[in-house]
Amino acid sequence: MYAYKDGVYTNDDCNIHKTVRFKPEIFRIIEESPGKNFTDKLQKIVEEYAKNKEKVL
């Protein structure tokens, strides 16, 4: 899993297998959510983006 400062997230380690460009405020939330539940929190955000038809590349 990689999270870059420009807000691009890529994940090859779980079911998502997508690259998502987050809004800066979302990325700040991710940066403040380290630890064991990081992947779960990030996956929930990605799934919410997909439901809302945000830009998922």
mmJSON file of the N, C-alpha and C atoms, coordinates in Angstrom:
{"data_MODEL":{"atom_site":{
"group_PDB":["ATOM","ATOM","ATOM","ATOM","ATOM","ATOM","ATOM","ATOM","ATOM","ATOM","ATOM","ATOM","ATOM","ATOM","ATOM","ATOM","ATOM","ATOM","ATOM","ATOM","ATOM","ATOM","ATOM","ATOM","ATOM","ATOM","ATOM","ATOM","ATOM","ATOM","ATOM","ATOM","ATOM","ATOM","ATOM","ATOM","ATOM","ATOM","ATOM","ATOM","ATOM","ATOM","ATOM","ATOM","ATOM","ATOM","ATOM","ATOM","ATOM","ATOM","ATOM","ATOM","ATOM","ATOM","ATOM","ATOM","ATOM","ATOM","ATOM","ATOM","ATOM","ATOM","ATOM","ATOM","ATOM","ATOM","ATOM","ATOM","ATOM","ATOM","ATOM","ATOM","ATOM","ATOM","ATOM","ATOM","ATOM","ATOM","ATOM","ATOM","ATOM","ATOM","ATOM","ATOM","ATOM","ATOM","ATOM","ATOM","ATOM","ATOM","ATOM","ATOM","ATOM","ATOM","ATOM","ATOM","ATOM","ATOM","ATOM","ATOM","ATOM","ATOM","ATOM","ATOM","ATOM","ATOM","ATOM","ATOM","ATOM","ATOM","ATOM","ATOM","ATOM","ATOM","ATOM","ATOM","ATOM","ATOM","ATOM","ATOM","ATOM","ATOM","ATOM","ATOM","ATOM","ATOM","ATOM","ATOM","ATOM","ATOM","ATOM","ATOM","ATOM","ATOM","ATOM","ATOM","ATOM","ATOM","ATOM","ATOM","ATOM","ATOM","ATOM","ATOM","ATOM","ATOM","ATOM","ATOM","ATOM","ATOM","ATOM","ATOM","ATOM","ATOM","ATOM","ATOM","ATOM","ATOM","ATOM","ATOM","ATOM","ATOM","ATOM","ATOM","ATOM","ATOM","ATOM","ATOM","ATOM","ATOM","ATOM"],
"id":[1,2,3,4,5,6,7,8,9,10,11,12,13,14,15,16,17,18,19,20,21,22,23,24,25,26,27,28,29,30,31,32,33,34,35,36,37,38,39,40,41,42,43,44,45,46,47,48,49,50,51,52,53,54,55,56,57,58,59,60,61,62,63,64,65,66,67,68,69,70,71,72,73,74,75,76,77,78,79,80,81,82,83,84,85,86,87,88,89,90,91,92,93,94,95,96,97,98,99,100,101,102,103,104,105,106,107,108,109,110,111,112,113,114,115,116,117,118,119,120,121,122,123,124,125,126,127,128,129,130,131,132,133,134,135,136,137,138,139,140,141,142,143,144,145,146,147,148,149,150,151,152,153,154,155,156,157,158,159,160,161,162,163,164,165,166,167,168,169,170,171],
"type_symbol":["N","C","C","N","C","C","N","C","C","N","C","C","N","C","C","N","C","C","N","C","C","N","C","C","N","C","C","N","C","C","N","C","C","N","C","C","N","C","C","N","C","C","N","C","C","N","C","C","N","C","C","N","C","C","N","C","C","N","C","C","N","C","C","N","C","C","N","C","C","N","C","C","N","C","C","N","C","C","N","C","C","N","C","C","N","C","C","N","C","C","N","C","C","N","C","C","N","C","C","N","C","C","N","C","C","N","C","C","N","C","C","N","C","C","N","C","C","N","C","C","N","C","C","N","C","C","N","C","C","N","C","C","N","C","C","N","C","C","N","C","C","N","C","C","N","C","C","N","C","C","N","C","C","N","C","C","N","C","C","N","C","C","N","C","C","N","C","C","N","C","C"],
"label_atom_id":["N","CA","C","N","CA","C","N","CA","C","N","CA","C","N","CA","C","N","CA","C","N","CA","C","N","CA","C","N","CA","C","N","CA","C","N","CA","C","N","CA","C","N","CA","C","N","CA","C","N","CA","C","N","CA","C","N","CA","C","N","CA","C","N","CA","C","N","CA","C","N","CA","C","N","CA","C","N","CA","C","N","CA","C","N","CA","C","N","CA","C","N","CA","C","N","CA","C","N","CA","C","N","CA","C","N","CA","C","N","CA","C","N","CA","C","N","CA","C","N","CA","C","N","CA","C","N","CA","C","N","CA","C","N","CA","C","N","CA","C","N","CA","C","N","CA","C","N","CA","C","N","CA","C","N","CA","C","N","CA","C","N","CA","C","N","CA","C","N","CA","C","N","CA","C","N","CA","C","N","CA","C","N","CA","C","N","CA","C","N","CA","C","N","CA","C","N","CA","C"],
"label_alt_id":[null,null,null,null,null,null,null,null,null,null,null,null,null,null,null,null,null,null,null,null,null,null,null,null,null,null,null,null,null,null,null,null,null,null,null,null,null,null,null,null,null,null,null,null,null,null,null,null,null,null,null,null,null,null,null,null,null,null,null,null,null,null,null,null,null,null,null,null,null,null,null,null,null,null,null,null,null,null,null,null,null,null,null,null,null,null,null,null,null,null,null,null,null,null,null,null,null,null,null,null,null,null,null,null,null,null,null,null,null,null,null,null,null,null,null,null,null,null,null,null,null,null,null,null,null,null,null,null,null,null,null,null,null,null,null,null,null,null,null,null,null,null,null,null,null,null,null,null,null,null,null,null,null,null,null,null,null,null,null,null,null,null,null,null,null,null,null,null,null,null,null],
"label_comp_id":["MET","MET","MET","TYR","TYR","TYR","ALA","ALA","ALA","TYR","TYR","TYR","LYS","LYS","LYS","ASP","ASP","ASP","GLY","GLY","GLY","VAL","VAL","VAL","TYR","TYR","TYR","THR","THR","THR","ASN","ASN","ASN","ASP","ASP","ASP","ASP","ASP","ASP","CYS","CYS","CYS","ASN","ASN","ASN","ILE","ILE","ILE","HIS","HIS","HIS","LYS","LYS","LYS","THR","THR","THR","VAL","VAL","VAL","ARG","ARG","ARG","PHE","PHE","PHE","LYS","LYS","LYS","PRO","PRO","PRO","GLU","GLU","GLU","ILE","ILE","ILE","PHE","PHE","PHE","ARG","ARG","ARG","ILE","ILE","ILE","ILE","ILE","ILE","GLU","GLU","GLU","GLU","GLU","GLU","SER","SER","SER","PRO","PRO","PRO","GLY","GLY","GLY","LYS","LYS","LYS","ASN","ASN","ASN","PHE","PHE","PHE","THR","THR","THR","ASP","ASP","ASP","LYS","LYS","LYS","LEU","LEU","LEU","GLN","GLN","GLN","LYS","LYS","LYS","ILE","ILE","ILE","VAL","VAL","VAL","GLU","GLU","GLU","GLU","GLU","GLU","TYR","TYR","TYR","ALA","ALA","ALA","LYS","LYS","LYS","ASN","ASN","ASN","LYS","LYS","LYS","GLU","GLU","GLU","LYS","LYS","LYS","VAL","VAL","VAL","LEU","LEU","LEU"],
"label_asym_id":["A","A","A","A","A","A","A","A","A","A","A","A","A","A","A","A","A","A","A","A","A","A","A","A","A","A","A","A","A","A","A","A","A","A","A","A","A","A","A","A","A","A","A","A","A","A","A","A","A","A","A","A","A","A","A","A","A","A","A","A","A","A","A","A","A","A","A","A","A","A","A","A","A","A","A","A","A","A","A","A","A","A","A","A","A","A","A","A","A","A","A","A","A","A","A","A","A","A","A","A","A","A","A","A","A","A","A","A","A","A","A","A","A","A","A","A","A","A","A","A","A","A","A","A","A","A","A","A","A","A","A","A","A","A","A","A","A","A","A","A","A","A","A","A","A","A","A","A","A","A","A","A","A","A","A","A","A","A","A","A","A","A","A","A","A","A","A","A","A","A","A"],
"label_entity_id":["1","1","1","1","1","1","1","1","1","1","1","1","1","1","1","1","1","1","1","1","1","1","1","1","1","1","1","1","1","1","1","1","1","1","1","1","1","1","1","1","1","1","1","1","1","1","1","1","1","1","1","1","1","1","1","1","1","1","1","1","1","1","1","1","1","1","1","1","1","1","1","1","1","1","1","1","1","1","1","1","1","1","1","1","1","1","1","1","1","1","1","1","1","1","1","1","1","1","1","1","1","1","1","1","1","1","1","1","1","1","1","1","1","1","1","1","1","1","1","1","1","1","1","1","1","1","1","1","1","1","1","1","1","1","1","1","1","1","1","1","1","1","1","1","1","1","1","1","1","1","1","1","1","1","1","1","1","1","1","1","1","1","1","1","1","1","1","1","1","1","1"],
"label_seq_id":[1,1,1,2,2,2,3,3,3,4,4,4,5,5,5,6,6,6,7,7,7,8,8,8,9,9,9,10,10,10,11,11,11,12,12,12,13,13,13,14,14,14,15,15,15,16,16,16,17,17,17,18,18,18,19,19,19,20,20,20,21,21,21,22,22,22,23,23,23,24,24,24,25,25,25,26,26,26,27,27,27,28,28,28,29,29,29,30,30,30,31,31,31,32,32,32,33,33,33,34,34,34,35,35,35,36,36,36,37,37,37,38,38,38,39,39,39,40,40,40,41,41,41,42,42,42,43,43,43,44,44,44,45,45,45,46,46,46,47,47,47,48,48,48,49,49,49,50,50,50,51,51,51,52,52,52,53,53,53,54,54,54,55,55,55,56,56,56,57,57,57],
"pdbx_PDB_ins_code":[null,null,null,null,null,null,null,null,null,null,null,null,null,null,null,null,null,null,null,null,null,null,null,null,null,null,null,null,null,null,null,null,null,null,null,null,null,null,null,null,null,null,null,null,null,null,null,null,null,null,null,null,null,null,null,null,null,null,null,null,null,null,null,null,null,null,null,null,null,null,null,null,null,null,null,null,null,null,null,null,null,null,null,null,null,null,null,null,null,null,null,null,null,null,null,null,null,null,null,null,null,null,null,null,null,null,null,null,null,null,null,null,null,null,null,null,null,null,null,null,null,null,null,null,null,null,null,null,null,null,null,null,null,null,null,null,null,null,null,null,null,null,null,null,null,null,null,null,null,null,null,null,null,null,null,null,null,null,null,null,null,null,null,null,null,null,null,null,null,null,null],
"Cartn_x":[0.844,0.0,0.886,0.51,1.273,0.309,0.626,-0.157,0.824,0.58,1.503,0.955,1.848,1.44,0.528,0.542,-0.355,-1.76,-2.0,-3.342,-3.645,-2.627,-2.863,-2.611,-3.565,-3.47,-3.511,-2.583,-2.655,-2.572,-3.306,-3.326,-3.337,-2.28,-2.216,-2.405,-2.693,-2.707,-4.109,-5.146,-6.495,-7.401,-8.684,-9.647,-9.837,-9.272,-9.607,-8.933,-7.604,-6.842,-7.163,-7.215,-7.508,-6.596,-6.522,-5.824,-6.87,-6.84,-7.847,-7.139,-7.624,-7.104,-8.092,-7.617,-8.481,-8.459,-9.533,-9.533,-8.563,-7.889,-6.889,-7.414,-8.659,-9.182,-9.333,-9.693,-9.784,-8.402,-7.414,-6.058,-5.523,-5.885,-5.459,-6.033,-7.271,-7.881,-7.1,-6.724,-5.96,-4.609,-3.934,-2.629,-2.732,-3.871,-4.058,-4.596,-4.697,-5.271,-4.271,-3.106,-2.134,-2.512,-1.776,-1.931,-2.661,-3.062,-3.601,-4.858,-5.682,-6.935,-6.813,-5.57,-5.347,-5.977,-5.725,-6.239,-7.758,-8.366,-9.826,-10.429,-9.841,-10.356,-10.222,-9.067,-8.827,-9.761,-9.978,-10.879,-12.3,-12.747,-14.09,-14.216,-13.173,-13.201,-13.254,-12.454,-12.445,-13.799,-14.387,-15.704,-16.762,-16.672,-17.626,-17.468,-16.221,-15.975,-16.598,-16.412,-16.956,-18.483,-19.109,-20.569,-21.052,-20.286,-20.671,-20.207,-19.654,-19.191,-18.173,-17.304,-16.198,-15.2,-14.188,-13.23,-12.365,-12.618,-11.817,-11.181,-9.885,-9.176,-8.977],
"Cartn_y":[-1.177,0.0,1.235,2.199,3.445,4.615,5.608,6.843,7.983,8.753,9.807,11.16,12.136,13.451,14.184,13.812,14.49,13.907,12.962,12.431,11.221,10.613,9.416,8.196,7.292,6.08,4.886,3.966,2.729,1.573,0.526,-0.606,-1.892,-2.674,-3.974,-5.105,-4.753,-5.754,-6.173,-5.539,-5.956,-5.924,-5.938,-6.145,-4.955,-3.806,-2.594,-2.563,-2.741,-2.779,-1.599,-0.424,0.781,1.891,2.929,4.143,5.233,5.912,6.926,8.234,9.301,10.62,11.272,11.494,12.03,13.544,14.103,15.522,15.729,16.877,17.093,16.86,17.252,17.075,15.602,14.767,13.325,12.77,13.234,12.723,13.091,14.286,14.668,13.701,13.294,12.323,11.01,10.583,9.343,9.461,10.585,10.779,10.729,11.151,11.178,9.856,8.832,7.552,6.413,6.499,5.43,4.22,3.148,1.997,0.849,-0.051,-1.341,-1.238,-0.217,-0.084,0.797,1.145,2.062,1.544,0.278,-0.281,-0.311,-0.697,-0.741,0.641,1.64,3.009,3.475,3.183,3.62,2.906,1.618,0.875,1.431,1.778,2.347,3.668,4.489,5.766,5.517,4.575,4.265,3.733,2.855,2.317,3.414,4.354,5.462,6.334,6.567,7.313,6.595,5.285,4.519,4.597,4.503,4.605,5.959,6.99,8.345,8.708,7.722,7.905,9.032,9.165,10.105,9.512,10.265,9.811,8.675,7.482,6.315,5.867,5.903,5.57,4.066],
"Cartn_z":[0.0,0.0,0.0,-0.809,-0.875,-0.805,0.001,0.025,-0.192,-1.222,-1.596,-1.171,-0.99,-0.515,-1.49,-2.76,-3.709,-3.676,-2.767,-2.592,-3.448,-4.029,-4.833,-3.962,-3.99,-3.197,-4.136,-3.977,-4.74,-3.768,-4.028,-3.119,-3.93,-3.784,-4.441,-3.441,-2.182,-1.123,-0.695,-1.208,-0.83,-2.054,-1.843,-2.922,-3.843,-3.501,-4.241,-5.609,-5.64,-6.898,-7.801,-7.225,-8.0,-7.528,-8.295,-7.884,-7.743,-6.628,-6.341,-6.049,-6.627,-6.302,-5.332,-4.112,-3.07,-3.054,-2.549,-2.235,-1.065,-0.983,0.072,1.48,1.764,3.118,3.477,2.496,2.735,3.019,2.255,2.448,3.821,4.32,5.675,6.703,6.539,7.453,7.42,6.227,6.095,6.802,6.613,7.251,8.764,9.306,10.752,11.288,10.448,10.861,10.685,11.352,11.199,12.047,11.869,12.749,12.103,12.962,12.573,11.71,11.949,11.205,9.973,9.608,8.49,7.204,6.861,5.613,5.614,6.738,6.819,6.628,7.283,7.143,5.701,5.105,3.734,2.771,2.979,2.097,2.183,3.384,3.534,2.78,2.847,2.124,0.619,0.134,-1.298,-1.734,-0.949,-1.292,-1.31,-0.372,-0.352,-1.594,-2.004,-3.247,-4.434,-4.496,-5.619,-5.63,-4.468,-4.379,-4.863,-4.547,-4.925,-6.329,-7.026,-8.401,-8.53,-7.522,-7.632,-8.609,-8.935,-9.938,-9.401,-9.9,-9.571,-10.876,-10.915,-12.153,-12.266],
"occupancy":[1.0,1.0,1.0,1.0,1.0,1.0,1.0,1.0,1.0,1.0,1.0,1.0,1.0,1.0,1.0,1.0,1.0,1.0,1.0,1.0,1.0,1.0,1.0,1.0,1.0,1.0,1.0,1.0,1.0,1.0,1.0,1.0,1.0,1.0,1.0,1.0,1.0,1.0,1.0,1.0,1.0,1.0,1.0,1.0,1.0,1.0,1.0,1.0,1.0,1.0,1.0,1.0,1.0,1.0,1.0,1.0,1.0,1.0,1.0,1.0,1.0,1.0,1.0,1.0,1.0,1.0,1.0,1.0,1.0,1.0,1.0,1.0,1.0,1.0,1.0,1.0,1.0,1.0,1.0,1.0,1.0,1.0,1.0,1.0,1.0,1.0,1.0,1.0,1.0,1.0,1.0,1.0,1.0,1.0,1.0,1.0,1.0,1.0,1.0,1.0,1.0,1.0,1.0,1.0,1.0,1.0,1.0,1.0,1.0,1.0,1.0,1.0,1.0,1.0,1.0,1.0,1.0,1.0,1.0,1.0,1.0,1.0,1.0,1.0,1.0,1.0,1.0,1.0,1.0,1.0,1.0,1.0,1.0,1.0,1.0,1.0,1.0,1.0,1.0,1.0,1.0,1.0,1.0,1.0,1.0,1.0,1.0,1.0,1.0,1.0,1.0,1.0,1.0,1.0,1.0,1.0,1.0,1.0,1.0,1.0,1.0,1.0,1.0,1.0,1.0,1.0,1.0,1.0,1.0,1.0,1.0],
"B_iso_or_equiv":[0.0,0.0,0.0,0.0,0.0,0.0,0.0,0.0,0.0,0.0,0.0,0.0,0.0,0.0,0.0,0.0,0.0,0.0,0.0,0.0,0.0,0.0,0.0,0.0,0.0,0.0,0.0,0.0,0.0,0.0,0.0,0.0,0.0,0.0,0.0,0.0,0.0,0.0,0.0,0.0,0.0,0.0,0.0,0.0,0.0,0.0,0.0,0.0,0.0,0.0,0.0,0.0,0.0,0.0,0.0,0.0,0.0,0.0,0.0,0.0,0.0,0.0,0.0,0.0,0.0,0.0,0.0,0.0,0.0,0.0,0.0,0.0,0.0,0.0,0.0,0.0,0.0,0.0,0.0,0.0,0.0,0.0,0.0,0.0,0.0,0.0,0.0,0.0,0.0,0.0,0.0,0.0,0.0,0.0,0.0,0.0,0.0,0.0,0.0,0.0,0.0,0.0,0.0,0.0,0.0,0.0,0.0,0.0,0.0,0.0,0.0,0.0,0.0,0.0,0.0,0.0,0.0,0.0,0.0,0.0,0.0,0.0,0.0,0.0,0.0,0.0,0.0,0.0,0.0,0.0,0.0,0.0,0.0,0.0,0.0,0.0,0.0,0.0,0.0,0.0,0.0,0.0,0.0,0.0,0.0,0.0,0.0,0.0,0.0,0.0,0.0,0.0,0.0,0.0,0.0,0.0,0.0,0.0,0.0,0.0,0.0,0.0,0.0,0.0,0.0,0.0,0.0,0.0,0.0,0.0,0.0],
"pdbx_formal_charge":[null,null,null,null,null,null,null,null,null,null,null,null,null,null,null,null,null,null,null,null,null,null,null,null,null,null,null,null,null,null,null,null,null,null,null,null,null,null,null,null,null,null,null,null,null,null,null,null,null,null,null,null,null,null,null,null,null,null,null,null,null,null,null,null,null,null,null,null,null,null,null,null,null,null,null,null,null,null,null,null,null,null,null,null,null,null,null,null,null,null,null,null,null,null,null,null,null,null,null,null,null,null,null,null,null,null,null,null,null,null,null,null,null,null,null,null,null,null,null,null,null,null,null,null,null,null,null,null,null,null,null,null,null,null,null,null,null,null,null,null,null,null,null,null,null,null,null,null,null,null,null,null,null,null,null,null,null,null,null,null,null,null,null,null,null,null,null,null,null,null,null],
"auth_seq_id":[1,1,1,2,2,2,3,3,3,4,4,4,5,5,5,6,6,6,7,7,7,8,8,8,9,9,9,10,10,10,11,11,11,12,12,12,13,13,13,14,14,14,15,15,15,16,16,16,17,17,17,18,18,18,19,19,19,20,20,20,21,21,21,22,22,22,23,23,23,24,24,24,25,25,25,26,26,26,27,27,27,28,28,28,29,29,29,30,30,30,31,31,31,32,32,32,33,33,33,34,34,34,35,35,35,36,36,36,37,37,37,38,38,38,39,39,39,40,40,40,41,41,41,42,42,42,43,43,43,44,44,44,45,45,45,46,46,46,47,47,47,48,48,48,49,49,49,50,50,50,51,51,51,52,52,52,53,53,53,54,54,54,55,55,55,56,56,56,57,57,57],
"auth_comp_id":["MET","MET","MET","TYR","TYR","TYR","ALA","ALA","ALA","TYR","TYR","TYR","LYS","LYS","LYS","ASP","ASP","ASP","GLY","GLY","GLY","VAL","VAL","VAL","TYR","TYR","TYR","THR","THR","THR","ASN","ASN","ASN","ASP","ASP","ASP","ASP","ASP","ASP","CYS","CYS","CYS","ASN","ASN","ASN","ILE","ILE","ILE","HIS","HIS","HIS","LYS","LYS","LYS","THR","THR","THR","VAL","VAL","VAL","ARG","ARG","ARG","PHE","PHE","PHE","LYS","LYS","LYS","PRO","PRO","PRO","GLU","GLU","GLU","ILE","ILE","ILE","PHE","PHE","PHE","ARG","ARG","ARG","ILE","ILE","ILE","ILE","ILE","ILE","GLU","GLU","GLU","GLU","GLU","GLU","SER","SER","SER","PRO","PRO","PRO","GLY","GLY","GLY","LYS","LYS","LYS","ASN","ASN","ASN","PHE","PHE","PHE","THR","THR","THR","ASP","ASP","ASP","LYS","LYS","LYS","LEU","LEU","LEU","GLN","GLN","GLN","LYS","LYS","LYS","ILE","ILE","ILE","VAL","VAL","VAL","GLU","GLU","GLU","GLU","GLU","GLU","TYR","TYR","TYR","ALA","ALA","ALA","LYS","LYS","LYS","ASN","ASN","ASN","LYS","LYS","LYS","GLU","GLU","GLU","LYS","LYS","LYS","VAL","VAL","VAL","LEU","LEU","LEU"],
"auth_asym_id":["A","A","A","A","A","A","A","A","A","A","A","A","A","A","A","A","A","A","A","A","A","A","A","A","A","A","A","A","A","A","A","A","A","A","A","A","A","A","A","A","A","A","A","A","A","A","A","A","A","A","A","A","A","A","A","A","A","A","A","A","A","A","A","A","A","A","A","A","A","A","A","A","A","A","A","A","A","A","A","A","A","A","A","A","A","A","A","A","A","A","A","A","A","A","A","A","A","A","A","A","A","A","A","A","A","A","A","A","A","A","A","A","A","A","A","A","A","A","A","A","A","A","A","A","A","A","A","A","A","A","A","A","A","A","A","A","A","A","A","A","A","A","A","A","A","A","A","A","A","A","A","A","A","A","A","A","A","A","A","A","A","A","A","A","A","A","A","A","A","A","A"],
"auth_atom_id":["N","CA","C","N","CA","C","N","CA","C","N","CA","C","N","CA","C","N","CA","C","N","CA","C","N","CA","C","N","CA","C","N","CA","C","N","CA","C","N","CA","C","N","CA","C","N","CA","C","N","CA","C","N","CA","C","N","CA","C","N","CA","C","N","CA","C","N","CA","C","N","CA","C","N","CA","C","N","CA","C","N","CA","C","N","CA","C","N","CA","C","N","CA","C","N","CA","C","N","CA","C","N","CA","C","N","CA","C","N","CA","C","N","CA","C","N","CA","C","N","CA","C","N","CA","C","N","CA","C","N","CA","C","N","CA","C","N","CA","C","N","CA","C","N","CA","C","N","CA","C","N","CA","C","N","CA","C","N","CA","C","N","CA","C","N","CA","C","N","CA","C","N","CA","C","N","CA","C","N","CA","C","N","CA","C","N","CA","C","N","CA","C","N","CA","C","N","CA","C"],
"pdbx_PDB_model_num":[1,1,1,1,1,1,1,1,1,1,1,1,1,1,1,1,1,1,1,1,1,1,1,1,1,1,1,1,1,1,1,1,1,1,1,1,1,1,1,1,1,1,1,1,1,1,1,1,1,1,1,1,1,1,1,1,1,1,1,1,1,1,1,1,1,1,1,1,1,1,1,1,1,1,1,1,1,1,1,1,1,1,1,1,1,1,1,1,1,1,1,1,1,1,1,1,1,1,1,1,1,1,1,1,1,1,1,1,1,1,1,1,1,1,1,1,1,1,1,1,1,1,1,1,1,1,1,1,1,1,1,1,1,1,1,1,1,1,1,1,1,1,1,1,1,1,1,1,1,1,1,1,1,1,1,1,1,1,1,1,1,1,1,1,1,1,1,1,1,1,1]
}}}
